[in-house]
């Protein structure tokens, strides 16, 4: 596993105590603020951290975020981004 920065670990730790839709949205923002690139991957059918190219340990977290946010396709991804004002991310 690739070593993550302290701030990224801090984001994940907060999420572990707030596994809700809102908590997942906060995690999305926090990860993006810490230079993690989160995108919708239609082939995988879930959110994907671009760091998965070299660190597949991100996959379970991205799967959980996708489920909690209720994202199932591109349209629901766009709706969630609008709902939580994630369009800037």
C-alpha positions, 0 to 999 in steps of 0.5 A: 500500500502507498503511504497516504498523507496525514491529512488524507488519513485524517479525512478517512478517520473522520468518515469511519465515525460518520458513515452516512450520506453526509459523511461520504460527501464530506469525505469526497470534499476532504479527499479532493482538498488533499489532492486526491482525484475522485471521478465516476467510473462507468466501467466499474460502476462506482467512484474511483480514486485515480490513485487506484492505478498504483494502489488498489487499497482505495477500492473498498473505500470508494465502493462504500462512498458510492453506495452511501451517496446513492450513486448508480450511474452518471446521472445520479453522480451529477445529482449528488454533486449538485446536492452537496455543491461538489461541482467545484471538485 
